[in-house]
Amino acid sequence: MASGSRALRQVELAPVKRGDRTSHTAAATVQMPMKRRGHACLLACSMGSLVLLMMVLYGPLGPQPGSSSLRQDYQLLGRPLYKLDLGWPRNPELFTGDVFAVAVDQHAGVVYVAQRGDNVPKVLLFTTEGDFLMSWNTTTLEMPHGIFLADAASSNPTVWITDVGNGPYGHCIKQYTPSGKLLQVLGTPGKAGSTLNPLQFDQPAEIFIHSSGEMYIVDGDGGMNNRLIKLSKDLEVLWMHGEKGRGLAQFYIPHSVTVDNALRVWVADRGNKRIQVFNSNTGDWLGTWGSCFTKDAPYSVRLTPDRKYFVVVQLNTNQISLLDAPPVGLIGQCKVVSVIQLADEVKPHLVDLDLKTGALYVAEIGAQQAQKFTPFSLEFPVELHLA
């Protein structure tokens, strides 16, 4: 687990046993004075509430019909912020490849899931409620890595997918209609490169498109490039950081990128096990978070709709961490406030959030699935003391 969350202790659930002990307790209360009996009732009610709360927090204790252990085996550490929706999607058997990325259209209520594999549809579409809508495949898409939905509020949203394939259509970023029609290609299809004019990529990892139309691209999922590039709406290069290394504003496998409401650019610098922060207008380096990632690198970074937390995925430790988002004008040190600990070999890769409901969608390579986590809405105050 990340060092920033050392204060968090894993809470383990034990089966609730009924039988002799329960019967004995019930018999003993008959012999108690009235005051002690009141204390016992209060204790029993408190324990019952705690068990109920844990079942809410951790989900069902036993196997559920039709669900695999990977789908339900998870635990929460720290502040309970998200819980697994076991009913999403309603047809998990439709995942037939390695699931690498998700993107949410909160206006239409649609979730796009990108997967890899031979003879499998590259993109699956589900409703946010879990119903399957359609799938599409195309010879123009080889190995999807990241996926992003642009102009979701408009009548013509588009889907951007980074392609890290080595074939004739790889090393590009492609724009599609929601139904899979190719609209345009950034980069030189089938040719890895580092030039800016013409613009070339080598295994581009992810793209983030701001509401202004400006694009932020992390280029380098293990290829020759280790770059953060900002493009204008007209696809002109505005600024770039492109040095490989461990110094400030240098990268080693930049893997994910997002922009907050203060126009700060947050980059998951995977190979260096850190997140770097930049000014979106000037490209100036603002700070680094590294203390939370001593055991495993950040693979994905996104901001919750309320702007309170960053959602960061760590693939090798099978964790989804929520970190306090700093106020404007301050970067400071990272602080883990909540962790979703997934089962071994789930391998979460990239995430996206529904900006309307706050629901979190996670693409999981090892489990070959996407999962939905919903924010808690408890009707009573909860305070967990984790030593």
Backbone hydrogen bonds in HBPLUS format (Angstrom, degrees):
<---DONOR---> <-ACCEPTOR-->    atom                        ^
c    i                          cat <-CA-CA->   ^        H-A-AA   ^      H-
h    n   atom  resd res      DA  || num        DHA   H-A  angle D-A-AA Bond
n    s   type  num  typ     dist DA aas  dist angle  dist       angle   num
A0005-SER N   A0002-ALA O   3.04 MM   3  5.71 164.2  2.06 118.6 123.7     1
A0006-ARG N   A0003-SER O   3.14 MM   3  5.30 145.0  2.27 124.6 118.8     2
A0008-LEU N   A0005-SER O   3.00 MM   3  5.45 161.4  2.03 113.3 119.3     3
A0023-SER N   A0019-GLY O   2.94 MM   4  6.16 167.8  1.95 161.5 165.5     4
A0024-HIS N   A0020-ASP O   2.80 MM   4  5.93 161.2  1.83 156.0 161.3     5
A0025-THR N   A0021-ARG O   2.95 MM   4  6.16 157.0  2.01 148.5 154.4     6
A0026-ALA N   A0022-THR O   3.00 MM   4  6.25 159.4  2.04 150.1 155.6     7
A0027-ALA N   A0023-SER O   2.97 MM   4  6.24 154.1  2.04 148.3 155.3     8
A0028-ALA N   A0024-HIS O   2.90 MM   4  6.10 155.3  1.96 148.5 155.4     9
A0029-THR N   A0025-THR O   3.15 MM   4  6.35 145.9  2.27 146.4 153.7    10
A0030-VAL N   A0027-ALA O   3.21 MM   3  5.65 146.0  2.33 107.1 115.9    11
A0031-GLN N   A0028-ALA O   3.07 MM   3  5.55 139.1  2.24 110.6 120.2    12
A0032-MET N   A0029-THR O   3.21 MM   3  5.08 153.1  2.29  97.2 105.3    13
A0037-ARG N   A0033-PRO O   2.83 MM   4  6.02 154.1  1.90 153.7 162.5    14
A0038-GLY N   A0034-MET O   2.97 MM   4  6.22 147.8  2.08 143.6 151.5    15
A0039-HIS N   A0035-LYS O   3.07 MM   4  6.45 153.9  2.14 147.2 154.0    16
A0040-ALA N   A0036-ARG O   2.86 MM   4  6.12 155.9  1.91 149.6 156.5    17
A0041-CYS N   A0037-ARG O   2.90 MM   4  6.16 156.6  1.95 147.8 154.0    18
A0042-LEU N   A0038-GLY O   2.93 MM   4  6.15 157.3  1.98 146.0 152.6    19
A0043-LEU N   A0039-HIS O   2.83 MM   4  6.08 157.6  1.88 148.9 155.3    20
A0044-ALA N   A0040-ALA O   2.79 MM   4  6.03 160.8  1.83 151.0 156.4    21
A0045-CYS N   A0041-CYS O   2.86 MM   4  6.08 159.0  1.91 149.1 154.7    22
A0046-SER N   A0042-LEU O   2.88 MM   4  6.10 154.4  1.95 145.3 152.9    23
A0047-MET N   A0043-LEU O   2.85 MM   4  6.11 161.2  1.88 153.6 158.2    24
A0048-GLY N   A0044-ALA O   2.89 MM   4  6.06 157.7  1.94 146.3 152.9    25
A0049-SER N   A0045-CYS O   2.90 MM   4  6.12 153.3  1.97 145.3 152.5    26
A0050-LEU N   A0046-SER O   2.90 MM   4  6.16 151.9  1.98 145.7 153.9    27
A0051-VAL N   A0047-MET O   2.90 MM   4  6.18 161.0  1.94 152.7 157.0    28
A0052-LEU N   A0048-GLY O   2.95 MM   4  6.16 161.4  1.99 146.0 151.4    29
A0053-LEU N   A0049-SER O   2.82 MM   4  6.01 157.0  1.87 146.8 153.6    30
A0054-MET N   A0050-LEU O   2.88 MM   4  6.13 159.9  1.92 150.8 155.9    31
A0055-MET N   A0051-VAL O   2.95 MM   4  6.22 150.7  2.04 147.1 155.1    32
A0056-VAL N   A0052-LEU O   3.01 MM   4  6.32 147.1  2.12 144.0 153.2    33
A0056-VAL N   A0053-LEU O   3.07 MM   3  5.04 118.1  2.47  92.9 108.2    34
A0057-LEU N   A0053-LEU O   2.80 MM   4  6.10 158.9  1.84 152.0 158.5    35
A0058-TYR N   A0054-MET O   2.76 MM   4  5.74 164.3  1.79 150.4 154.6    36
A0059-GLY N   A0055-MET O   2.89 MM   4  5.14 127.5  2.17 127.1 135.5    37
A0067-SER N   A0064-GLN O   3.16 MM   3  5.65 158.6  2.21 140.9 137.4    38
A0071-ARG N   A0068-SER O   3.09 MM   3  5.35 128.8  2.37 101.5 114.0    39
A0073-ASP N   A0069-SER O   2.84 MM   4  5.54 141.8  1.99 152.5 160.2    40
A0074-TYR N   A0072-GLN O   3.02 MM   2  5.98 112.6  2.49 115.3  98.9    41
A0075-GLN N   A0341-GLN O   2.92 MM 266  5.14 149.2  2.02 137.6 147.7    42
A0341-GLN N   A0075-GLN O   2.80 MM 266  5.14 162.9  1.83 166.1 165.6    43
A0077-LEU N   A0339-VAL O   2.92 MM 262  5.04 154.0  1.99 150.1 154.3    44
A0339-VAL N   A0077-LEU O   2.91 MM 262  5.04 152.5  1.99 148.8 150.3    45
A0079-ARG N   A0337-VAL O   3.02 MM 258  6.06 158.2  2.07 165.0 158.7    46
A0376-PHE N   A0081-LEU O   3.05 MM 295  5.60 149.1  2.15 131.2 133.7    47
A0083-LYS N   A0374-THR O   2.91 MM 291  5.46 155.3  1.98 148.9 155.7    48
A0374-THR N   A0083-LYS O   2.81 MM 291  5.46 150.4  1.89 163.9 160.6    49
A0085-ASP N   A0372-LYS O   2.86 MM 287  5.56 167.2  1.88 161.2 156.9    50
A0088-TRP N   A0085-ASP O   3.29 MM   3  5.84 169.1  2.31 118.2 119.0    51
A0090-ARG N   A0130-GLY O   2.95 MM  40  5.27 174.3  1.95 130.0 131.1    52
A0094-LEU N   A0091-ASN O   3.11 MM   3  5.96 168.8  2.13 124.5 127.2    53
A0095-PHE N   A0092-PRO O   3.15 MM   3  5.92 170.2  2.16 120.6 123.5    54
A0098-ASP N   A0116-ARG O   2.91 MM  18  5.06 146.8  2.02 135.6 142.8    55
A0116-ARG N   A0098-ASP O   2.88 MM  18  5.06 150.2  1.97 129.9 138.3    56
A0100-PHE N   A0114-ALA O   2.93 MM  14  5.88 154.6  2.00 149.8 158.2    57
A0101-ALA N   A0114-ALA O   3.46 MM  13  5.19 163.3  2.49 136.6 137.1    58
A0114-ALA N   A0101-ALA O   2.89 MM  13  5.19 166.7  1.91 144.5 149.0    59
A0103-ALA N   A0112-TYR O   2.92 MM   9  5.10 144.0  2.05 143.0 149.6    60
A0112-TYR N   A0103-ALA O   2.76 MM   9  5.10 171.4  1.77 163.4 164.9    61
A0105-ASP N   A0110-VAL O   2.79 MM   5  5.14 175.6  1.80 167.2 168.1    62
A0109-GLY N   A0105-ASP O   2.82 MM   4  5.69 126.7  2.10 142.8 158.7    63
A0110-VAL N   A0105-ASP O   3.10 MM   5  5.14 153.6  2.17 138.7 143.6    64
A0128-THR N   A0109-GLY O   2.97 MM  19  5.27 140.7  2.13 127.3 127.6    65
A0111-VAL N   A0126-PHE O   2.70 MM  15  5.17 165.2  1.73 157.2 160.3    66
A0126-PHE N   A0111-VAL O   2.98 MM  15  5.17 161.9  2.01 147.9 153.8    67
A0113-VAL N   A0124-LEU O   2.87 MM  11  5.11 157.1  1.92 152.9 158.3    68
A0124-LEU N   A0113-VAL O   2.87 MM  11  5.11 157.3  1.92 145.0 152.5    69
A0115-GLN N   A0122-LYS O   2.91 MM   7  5.13 157.7  1.96 135.7 142.3    70
A0123-VAL N   A0136-TRP O   3.20 MM  13  5.51 155.8  2.26 160.8 165.0    71
A0136-TRP N   A0123-VAL O   2.96 MM  13  5.51 155.8  2.02 152.9 159.3    72
A0125-LEU N   A0134-MET O   2.82 MM   9  5.34 156.2  1.88 176.3 168.1    73
A0133-LEU N   A0125-LEU O   2.82 MM   8  5.39 170.1  1.83 152.4 149.9    74
A0127-THR N   A0131-ASP O   2.75 MM   4  5.20 153.7  1.81 147.6 156.9    75
A0130-GLY N   A0127-THR O   2.93 MM   3  5.17 153.7  2.00 105.3 113.9    76
A0141-LEU N   A0138-THR O   3.34 MM   3  5.77 168.0  2.36 112.0 114.2    77
A0164-VAL N   A0143-MET O   3.03 MM  21  5.51 159.7  2.08 154.8 148.8    78
A0145-HIS N   A0162-THR O   2.82 MM  17  5.50 149.4  1.91 159.7 160.6    79
A0162-THR N   A0146-GLY O   2.93 MM  16  5.19 159.1  1.97 140.5 147.3    80
A0148-PHE N   A0160-TRP O   2.81 MM  12  5.11 149.8  1.90 148.6 156.3    81
A0160-TRP N   A0148-PHE O   2.77 MM  12  5.11 178.8  1.77 163.2 163.6    82
A0150-ALA N   A0158-THR O   2.90 MM   8  5.37 164.2  1.92 159.4 163.6    83
A0158-THR N   A0150-ALA O   3.08 MM   8  5.37 158.6  2.13 140.8 147.5    84
A0154-SER N   A0151-ASP O   3.05 MM   3  5.40 152.9  2.13 109.3 117.7    85
A0159-VAL N   A0176-TYR O   2.84 MM  17  5.04 166.9  1.85 146.5 150.7    86
A0176-TYR N   A0159-VAL O   2.72 MM  17  5.04 159.4  1.76 146.7 154.1    87
A0161-ILE N   A0174-LYS O   2.85 MM  13  5.32 156.2  1.91 149.2 157.2    88
A0174-LYS N   A0161-ILE O   2.90 MM  13  5.32 169.1  1.91 150.7 150.9    89
A0163-ASP N   A0172-CYS O   2.84 MM   9  5.38 169.7  1.85 171.6 168.1    90
A0171-HIS N   A0163-ASP O   3.04 MM   8  5.67 117.8  2.44 127.3 139.3    91
A0172-CYS N   A0163-ASP O   3.31 MM   9  5.38 139.7  2.49 135.9 145.6    92
A0170-GLY N   A0167-GLY O   3.33 MM   3  5.39 168.7  2.35 109.1 112.4    93
A0190-GLY N   A0170-GLY O   2.99 MM  20  4.72 155.4  2.05 130.6 134.5    94
A0173-ILE N   A0186-LEU O   2.98 MM  13  5.04 157.3  2.04 143.4 149.4    95
A0186-LEU N   A0173-ILE O   2.74 MM  13  5.04 167.7  1.76 157.7 161.7    96
A0175-GLN N   A0184-GLN O   2.96 MM   9  5.31 168.5  1.97 157.2 158.0    97
A0183-LEU N   A0175-GLN O   2.69 MM   8  5.39 170.8  1.70 162.5 159.6    98
A0177-THR N   A0181-LYS O   2.87 MM   4  5.14 145.1  2.00 134.3 145.5    99
A0180-GLY N   A0177-THR O   2.92 MM   3  5.22 166.9  1.94 115.9 120.0   100
A0191-LYS N   A0188-THR O   3.05 MM   3  5.56 161.8  2.09 144.1 142.1   101
A0193-GLY N   A0201-PHE O   3.13 MM   8  5.26 151.5  2.22 109.2 117.9   102
A0200-GLN N   A0195-THR O   2.98 MM   5  5.45 148.9  2.07 158.9 149.0   103
A0221-ASP N   A0203-GLN O   2.79 MM  18  5.29 144.7  1.92 143.7 155.6   104
A0205-ALA N   A0218-VAL O   2.87 MM  13  5.74 139.7  2.04 147.2 160.1   105
A0218-VAL N   A0206-GLU O   3.07 MM  12  5.59 166.2  2.09 157.2 161.3   106
A0208-PHE N   A0216-TYR O   2.85 MM   8  5.14 153.3  1.92 148.8 157.2   107
A0216-TYR N   A0208-PHE O   2.83 MM   8  5.14 152.2  1.90 151.3 160.3   108
A0210-HIS N   A0214-GLU O   2.88 MM   4  5.42 155.6  1.94 168.9 169.3   109
A0213-GLY N   A0210-HIS O   2.86 MM   3  5.35 161.9  1.89 116.8 123.0   110
A0215-MET N   A0231-LEU O   2.93 MM  16  4.99 157.5  1.98 138.3 145.4   111
A0231-LEU N   A0215-MET O   2.84 MM  16  4.99 159.4  1.88 140.6 147.7   112
A0217-ILE N   A0229-ILE O   2.88 MM  12  5.17 163.0  1.91 152.3 158.0   113
A0229-ILE N   A0217-ILE O   2.91 MM  12  5.17 164.3  1.94 150.9 156.1   114
A0219-ASP N   A0227-ARG O   2.90 MM   8  5.10 158.2  1.95 142.3 149.4   115
A0227-ARG N   A0219-ASP O   3.07 MM   8  5.10 168.8  2.08 139.8 143.1   116
A0228-LEU N   A0241-HIS O   2.83 MM  13  5.26 155.1  1.89 153.1 161.6   117
A0241-HIS N   A0228-LEU O   2.97 MM  13  5.26 156.3  2.02 147.9 155.6   118
A0230-LYS N   A0239-TRP O   2.99 MM   9  5.52 166.3  2.01 168.5 165.1   119
A0238-LEU N   A0230-LYS O   2.81 MM   8  5.55 169.9  1.82 154.1 157.5   120
A0232-SER N   A0236-GLU O   2.76 MM   4  5.13 153.4  1.83 142.2 151.0   121
A0235-LEU N   A0232-SER O   2.91 MM   3  5.00 157.2  1.97 114.0 114.4   122
A0251-PHE N   A0243-GLU O   2.92 MM   8  6.36 161.5  1.96 159.2 163.9   123
A0245-GLY N   A0251-PHE O   3.08 MM   6  5.49 151.9  2.16 122.1 129.5   124
A0250-GLN N   A0247-GLY O   3.18 MM   3  5.30 153.4  2.26 125.6 121.9   125
A0271-GLY N   A0252-TYR O   2.61 MM  19  4.70 128.3  1.87 159.2 168.8   126
A0270-ARG N   A0253-ILE O   3.10 MM  17  5.52 121.7  2.46 141.6 137.7   127
A0255-HIS N   A0268-ALA O   2.87 MM  13  5.57 174.0  1.88 169.3 168.4   128
A0268-ALA N   A0256-SER O   2.87 MM  12  5.08 160.3  1.90 140.2 147.0   129
A0258-THR N   A0266-TRP O   3.03 MM   8  5.38 146.8  2.14 144.9 154.8   130
A0266-TRP N   A0258-THR O   2.85 MM   8  5.38 169.6  1.86 160.6 164.1   131
A0260-ASP N   A0264-ARG O   3.06 MM   4  5.54 158.1  2.11 149.6 154.5   132
A0263-LEU N   A0260-ASP O   3.03 MM   3  5.35 152.1  2.11 117.0 118.6   133
A0280-SER N   A0263-LEU O   3.04 MM  17  5.45 159.8  2.08 161.3 156.3   134
A0265-VAL N   A0278-PHE O   2.78 MM  13  4.95 165.6  1.80 145.9 150.4   135
A0278-PHE N   A0265-VAL O   2.87 MM  13  4.95 148.2  1.97 136.6 146.8   136
A0267-VAL N   A0276-GLN O   2.89 MM   9  5.27 163.3  1.92 157.5 162.6   137
A0276-GLN N   A0267-VAL O   3.00 MM   9  5.27 151.1  2.09 146.4 151.1   138
A0269-ASP N   A0274-ARG O   2.83 MM   5  5.33 141.9  1.97 150.7 162.5   139
A0272-ASN N   A0269-ASP O   3.16 MM   3  5.65 134.9  2.38 110.4 122.2   140
A0274-ARG N   A0269-ASP O   3.34 MM   5  5.33 160.0  2.39 133.0 138.3   141
A0273-LYS N   A0270-ARG O   3.04 MM   3  5.10 162.2  2.07 108.6 114.1   142
A0275-ILE N   A0289-TRP O   2.82 MM  14  5.05 156.0  1.87 146.4 154.7   143
A0289-TRP N   A0275-ILE O   2.79 MM  14  5.05 161.5  1.82 152.4 158.5   144
A0277-VAL N   A0287-GLY O   2.93 MM  10  5.23 156.2  1.99 155.1 151.3   145
A0286-LEU N   A0277-VAL O   2.73 MM   9  5.30 171.2  1.74 148.6 145.4   146
A0279-ASN N   A0284-ASP O   2.78 MM   5  5.17 154.4  1.84 147.7 156.6   147
A0283-GLY N   A0279-ASN O   2.71 MM   4  4.95 143.6  1.84 139.9 150.4   148
A0293-PHE N   A0290-GLY O   3.07 MM   3  5.57 166.7  2.09 119.8 123.9   149
A0299-TYR N   A0313-VAL O   2.75 MM  14  5.41 169.8  1.76 163.7 165.2   150
A0313-VAL N   A0300-SER O   3.23 MM  13  5.17 149.0  2.34 128.1 136.1   151
A0302-ARG N   A0311-VAL O   3.06 MM   9  5.18 146.6  2.17 139.7 149.4   152
A0311-VAL N   A0302-ARG O   2.66 MM   9  5.18 163.0  1.69 151.6 157.8   153
A0304-THR N   A0309-TYR O   2.93 MM   5  5.60 166.7  1.95 164.9 167.5   154
A0307-ARG N   A0304-THR O   2.82 MM   3  5.26 160.3  1.86 120.9 126.4   155
A0325-ALA N   A0308-LYS O   2.86 MM  17  5.27 161.0  1.89 140.8 135.7   156
A0310-PHE N   A0323-LEU O   2.81 MM  13  5.06 155.2  1.87 143.3 151.5   157
A0323-LEU N   A0310-PHE O   2.87 MM  13  5.06 160.0  1.91 145.8 151.7   158
A0312-VAL N   A0321-SER O   2.83 MM   9  5.19 169.5  1.84 158.0 161.5   159
A0321-SER N   A0312-VAL O   2.78 MM   9  5.19 166.8  1.79 165.4 161.9   160
A0314-GLN N   A0319-GLN O   2.90 MM   5  5.23 167.0  1.91 157.4 156.8   161
A0319-GLN N   A0314-GLN O   3.10 MM   5  5.23 163.9  2.12 148.2 151.1   162
A0318-ASN N   A0315-LEU O   3.17 MM   3  5.02 152.7  2.25  97.7 105.8   163
A0342-LEU N   A0318-ASN O   2.89 MM  24  5.33 157.6  1.94 167.8 172.1   164
A0320-ILE N   A0340-ILE O   3.00 MM  20  5.03 150.2  2.09 138.2 147.3   165
A0340-ILE N   A0320-ILE O   2.79 MM  20  5.03 164.5  1.81 150.2 155.7   166
A0322-LEU N   A0338-SER O   2.86 MM  16  5.19 162.8  1.89 155.0 154.5   167
A0337-VAL N   A0322-LEU O   2.92 MM  15  5.92 174.2  1.93 167.5 169.1   168
A0324-ASP N   A0335-LYS O   3.03 MM  11  5.75 155.2  2.10 160.6 164.8   169
A0330-LEU N   A0327-PRO O   3.19 MM   3  5.75 151.4  2.28 139.5 137.8   170
A0366-GLY N   A0346-VAL O   2.94 MM  20  4.55 116.2  2.35 124.6 130.8   171
A0367-ALA N   A0346-VAL O   3.13 MM  21  4.67 143.0  2.28 129.3 120.9   172
A0365-ILE N   A0347-LYS O   2.89 MM  18  5.41 139.3  2.05 159.8 147.3   173
A0349-HIS N   A0363-ALA O   2.75 MM  14  5.64 166.3  1.76 173.4 170.2   174
A0363-ALA N   A0350-LEU O   2.95 MM  13  5.52 170.2  1.96 172.5 175.7   175
A0352-ASP N   A0361-TYR O   3.06 MM   9  5.44 148.4  2.17 147.9 154.4   176
A0361-TYR N   A0352-ASP O   2.90 MM   9  5.44 171.5  1.90 175.6 174.3   177
A0354-ASP N   A0359-ALA O   2.84 MM   5  5.15 161.1  1.88 150.9 157.4   178
A0358-GLY N   A0354-ASP O   2.69 MM   4  5.07 147.0  1.80 149.4 157.6   179
A0360-LEU N   A0373-PHE O   2.74 MM  13  4.97 168.6  1.75 159.4 161.3   180
A0373-PHE N   A0360-LEU O   2.70 MM  13  4.97 160.3  1.74 152.9 159.1   181
A0362-VAL N   A0371-GLN O   2.88 MM   9  5.26 158.0  1.93 149.3 156.6   182
A0371-GLN N   A0362-VAL O   2.97 MM   9  5.26 152.0  2.05 141.6 150.2   183
A0364-GLU N   A0369-GLN O   2.89 MM   5  5.46 156.8  1.95 166.6 173.2   184
A0368-GLN N   A0364-GLU O   3.07 MM   4  5.77 117.2  2.48 129.4 143.3   185
A0369-GLN N   A0364-GLU O   3.24 MM   5  5.46 158.2  2.29 145.2 151.7   186
A0368-GLN N   A0365-ILE O   3.19 MM   3  5.02 141.4  2.35  94.4 105.7   187
